[in-house]
Amino acid sequence: MAARIGVVGIGWWACFNHIPTLQASDDVEAVAICDLSDARLAEVGDRFGITARYKDVAQMVAEQRLDGVIVSTPHVAHTAPAIAALQAGAHVLVEKPMATTAADGRAIAAAGVAAGRQVMVPTGLNFTGYTTTAARWVAEGRIGTVRHAVCQMGSALHDLMAGEPMLETTDHLYRPPASTWADPAKAGGYAWGQMSHSVGWLAHVADLRFETIYCMDGKSPSGVDYYDAAVGRATNGATVSFSGAATVPKHRGMQTDIRIFGTEGVIFFDCEGGRARLELARMDGVNEVYPMQPGEADYDGALPVRHFAALCAGKPVGNPADGENGARVTETIAAMYRSAQSGKPEVV
């Protein structure tokens, strides 16, 4: 079967990524849109040929008989529409960060369980074949018990986090608003906006949940975090260092560098500028290298949307960035921000 999917919050990323990806998918038969702005509903509806236009999420799910809903509102406005869509009977893909408080993250995850529906977060690295391999290595005990990890990420987003127009979006229908990305009062900043990717990957692959976090940060001109340096302890006793930076040069792009150290070996994952590797190195010398193809680790924002469409169409695709993973990411990053403000370790 093909799925019927609605999109809530039809701003920059929804129009650039979500709606075009859905309309190009063989797994989708109909798309509906929902927004509080009449003008935006008219402009986006006309641009994409969508006649199903709503201001109420539950009404949209019911009247359009939707299988799924994508929540692409500003960071601080994810919780209410996500829960409303779940309670109305739809699967939900809720943009990262899934929420901006630990309580809201857990509420969304719990609502998915209660409704018997999937919650998915589009942390795109989680949906790749190499991530499936890395998670399998850990689950099979190939590195033994996880005892330490290093989780670093950098992005070419100094303009976005400084409240300036994002260079790459000059010709887009809408541009990412400073009110979402560069306002410290509205969950702007690098950790919420980007480290949700790297923390989500580590939490999925290593199956970690954190209990304490200590963080220091460096500010952008708008007062949000350009830089984040944190250490944490997981509930299994493992230690982790987290690092994030928004000021990679534009011509180098996004980079990720993660190491997972276990009692029997290490997993190395890194990608930057078209170069990528995933390797397993064991104490006994029985190593393994994932056969990374050229461009395979280049970030693809459409990948999780296609995955969500397939899930809504009833295909057995699994969910490597589910509500539990999203809740762990949310509570971890929320503790990072609390620690950066308090100057002391914070309980997750």
C-alpha positions in Angstrom: 0.0 0.0 0.0 1.0 3.6 -0.4 0.9 6.0 2.6 -1.0 9.2 3.3 1.3 11.7 5.1 0.8 15.2 6.5 3.4 17.8 7.3 3.0 20.2 10.2 5.0 23.4 10.1 5.7 24.2 6.5 8.8 26.5 6.7 12.3 26.2 5.3 13.2 22.5 5.8 9.7 21.2 5.2 9.6 23.0 1.8 13.2 22.2 0.8 13.4 18.6 2.0 10.3 17.0 3.4 7.5 17.8 1.0 9.6 17.3 -2.2 10.9 13.9 -0.8 7.3 12.7 0.0 6.0 13.8 -3.4 8.8 11.9 -5.2 8.3 8.7 -3.2 6.4 5.7 -4.6 5.5 4.9 -1.0 3.3 8.0 -0.7 -0.1 8.5 -2.4 -1.1 11.8 -0.8 0.4 14.7 1.1 -1.5 17.2 3.4 -0.1 20.3 5.1 -0.8 22.0 8.4 0.3 25.5 9.6 -1.0 28.4 11.7 -0.4 30.9 8.9 -3.1 31.2 6.2 -0.6 33.0 3.9 1.9 30.2 4.2 -0.7 27.5 3.7 -1.8 29.2 0.5 1.7 29.8 -0.8 3.1 26.3 -0.1 -0.1 24.6 -1.1 -0.1 26.4 -4.5 3.6 25.8 -5.0 3.4 22.0 -4.4 -0.1 21.5 -5.7 -1.5 20.4 -2.3 -5.2 21.1 -1.7 -5.5 19.5 1.8 -4.6 22.4 4.0 -5.3 22.6 7.7 -4.6 24.5 10.9 -5.5 21.6 13.3 -3.3 18.5 13.4 -6.0 16.0 14.7 -8.5 17.3 12.2 -6.0 16.8 9.4 -5.2 13.2 10.5 -8.9 12.3 10.8 -10.2 13.9 7.6 -7.3 12.8 5.4 -7.0 9.4 7.0 -3.3 9.9 7.4 -0.9 7.1 8.2 1.9 9.4 9.2 2.7 13.0 10.2 6.0 14.9 9.9 6.4 17.6 12.6 8.7 20.3 11.3 7.7 23.2 13.5 10.4 25.3 15.4 12.4 23.3 18.0 10.3 24.5 21.0 7.0 23.7 19.3 7.4 19.9 18.6 5.7 18.4 21.6 2.0 19.4 21.2 1.6 18.5 17.5 3.6 15.3 17.8 1.5 14.0 20.7 -1.7 15.2 19.0 -0.8 13.3 15.8 0.1 10.1 17.7 -3.2 10.2 19.7 -5.1 10.7 16.4 -3.6 7.4 15.2 -0.6 8.4 13.0 3.0 7.5 13.1 5.1 10.6 13.7 8.5 11.8 12.4 9.4 14.7 14.6 12.3 16.8 13.6 15.4 16.9 15.6 15.8 17.8 18.4 12.8 15.7 19.2 12.1 18.1 22.2 13.9 20.6 24.2 13.2 19.4 27.7 13.7 15.9 29.1 10.1 15.8 30.2 8.8 16.6 26.8 11.1 14.1 25.1 9.8 11.4 27.5 6.2 12.5 26.9 6.5 12.1 23.1 8.1 8.7 23.5 5.4 7.6 25.9 2.6 8.9 23.7 4.0 6.7 20.9 4.0 3.6 23.1 0.5 4.3 24.4 -0.9 4.8 20.8 0.9 1.8 19.4 2.6 4.1 16.8 6.2 4.7 15.8 8.0 7.9 16.7 11.0 8.6 14.4 13.6 11.3 14.6 15.4 12.2 11.3 19.0 12.0 12.6 20.1 10.9 9.2 23.3 9.0 10.0 21.2 6.4 11.9 19.5 5.3 8.7 22.6 4.1 6.8 24.0 0.7 6.2 27.3 1.4 7.9 25.4 2.4 11.1 23.5 -0.9 11.0 26.8 -2.6 10.8 28.3 -0.6 13.7 25.3 -1.3 15.9 25.5 -5.0 15.1 29.2 -5.1 16.1 28.3 -3.7 19.5 25.2 -5.9 20.0 27.2 -9.0 19.1 29.8 -8.2 21.7 32.5 -7.6 19.1 34.1 -4.9 21.3 33.1 -6.4 24.6 31.5 -4.0 27.1 31.5 -0.4 26.2 33.7 1.6 28.6 34.4 4.9 26.9 33.5 6.9 23.8 34.6 10.1 22.0 31.9 11.9 20.1 32.9 14.9 18.0 30.9 16.8 15.4 31.5 20.0 13.3 29.3 21.9 10.9 29.6 24.8 8.5 26.9 26.8 10.1 28.6 29.8 11.7 26.1 32.1 9.9 23.0 30.3 10.9 24.0 30.1 14.6 25.0 33.8 14.5 21.5 34.8 13.4 22.6 35.6 9.9 21.0 34.3 6.6 22.4 30.8 5.8 24.5 31.1 2.7 23.3 27.9 1.1 19.6 29.0 1.2 19.7 32.1 -0.9 17.4 30.6 -3.6 15.1 28.6 -1.3 11.4 29.4 -0.9 11.9 30.1 2.7 15.2 30.6 4.7 15.8 29.2 8.2 14.7 31.8 10.7 17.1 33.2 13.3 14.3 32.8 15.9 14.7 29.0 15.7 18.5 28.6 15.3 20.1 31.6 17.0 17.8 32.6 19.9 19.0 31.3 23.2 15.5 31.7 24.6 14.1 29.4 21.9 16.5 26.5 22.0 18.8 27.9 19.4 22.4 26.8 19.3 24.7 24.1 18.0 24.0 21.3 20.5 20.2 21.4 19.9 20.6 22.0 16.2 23.4 19.7 15.2 24.8 17.5 18.1 21.4 15.8 18.2 22.8 13.9 15.1 26.1 12.7 16.7 24.6 12.0 20.2 21.7 10.1 18.5 24.2 8.0 16.6 26.2 7.2 19.7 23.1 6.4 21.7 21.8 4.0 19.0 25.1 2.2 18.1 26.4 1.9 21.7 23.0 1.6 23.3 24.0 4.2 26.0 21.9 6.3 28.3 23.6 9.0 30.4 23.2 9.9 34.1 25.5 12.9 34.6 26.9 15.6 32.2 29.3 18.4 32.7 29.6 21.0 29.9 31.3 24.2 29.0 30.4 26.2 25.8 31.6 29.1 23.7 29.0 31.6 22.4 28.1 32.9 18.9 27.4 36.6 18.3 23.7 36.0 19.0 24.5 34.4 22.3 23.8 30.7 21.5 26.5 28.0 21.7 29.0 27.9 18.8 31.1 25.4 20.6 30.4 22.7 23.2 32.8 20.6 25.2 31.2 18.1 27.6 32.0 14.9 29.5 29.4 12.4 30.7 29.0 9.2 32.6 26.6 6.6 31.2 24.3 4.5 33.4 26.6 1.5 32.8 29.6 3.4 34.1 31.1 4.3 30.8 32.7 7.7 30.3 32.1 9.8 27.2 33.5 13.1 25.8 31.3 15.2 23.6 32.5 18.0 21.3 30.7 20.3 18.9 31.7 23.2 16.7 29.6 25.3 14.3 32.5 27.1 12.5 33.8 24.6 10.0 34.6 26.4 6.7 31.7 26.2 4.2 33.8 24.4 1.6 34.5 21.5 4.1 31.0 20.9 5.4 29.7 18.6 8.1 32.2 16.3 9.9 31.7 13.5 12.4 34.4 11.6 14.4 33.3 8.9 16.9 35.3 6.3 18.7 33.7 3.6 20.9 36.1 1.8 23.2 35.2 -1.6 24.7 36.9 -4.2 26.8 37.7 -6.2 23.7 38.2 -3.7 21.0 37.4 -0.3 19.4 35.0 1.0 16.7 36.3 3.9 14.6 33.8 6.0 12.6 34.6 9.3 10.9 33.5 11.2 7.8 34.4 14.6 6.4 34.5 16.1 3.0 33.8 12.9 1.0 36.2 10.8 3.1 34.7 8.2 5.4 35.6 5.0 7.3 34.1 2.6 9.7 36.5 0.0 11.2 36.4 -2.5 14.0 39.8 -3.2 15.7 39.9 -6.0 18.2 42.4 -6.9 20.9 42.9 -10.3 19.3 43.7 -8.9 15.9 40.5 -10.1 14.3 39.6 -6.8 12.7 36.9 -5.8 10.2 36.6 -2.8 7.8 33.2 -1.8 6.4 33.3 -1.4 2.6 32.4 2.3 2.5 31.4 3.4 -1.0 32.2 6.8 -2.4 29.6 9.3 -1.1 27.9 6.8 1.1 28.6 8.9 4.2 27.6 12.2 2.7 24.7 13.6 4.7 21.3 12.9 3.0 18.4 14.7 4.6 15.9 12.9 2.4 17.0 9.4 3.6 15.0 9.4 6.9 11.9 10.8 5.2 12.0 8.0 2.6 12.4 5.6 5.5 9.4 7.1 7.3 7.3 6.9 4.1 8.2 3.2 3.8 7.3 2.6 7.4 4.0 4.3 7.0 3.3 2.2 3.9 3.7 -0.9 6.0 7.1 -2.0 5.0 9.3 -3.8 7.6 12.1 -1.2 7.6 12.7 -0.9 11.3 13.3 2.3 13.2 16.9 3.1 14.2 16.0 6.6 15.6 12.9 5.8 17.6 11.2 7.6 20.5 13.5 6.1 23.1 16.5 7.2 21.2 15.1 10.7 20.7 14.3 10.9 24.4 17.8 9.9 25.4 19.2 12.6 23.1 16.9 15.2 24.4 17.6 14.5 28.1 21.4 14.4 27.4 21.5 17.7 25.5 19.1 19.4 28.0 21.6 18.4 30.8 24.5 19.9 28.7 22.7 23.2 28.5 21.9 23.2 32.2 25.5 22.4 33.1 26.9 25.1 30.8 24.7 27.6 32.7 25.2 26.3 36.2 28.9 25.6 35.9 28.6 22.2 37.5 27.7 18.6 36.6 24.0 18.0 36.1 21.9 14.9 36.5 20.4 13.7 33.3 
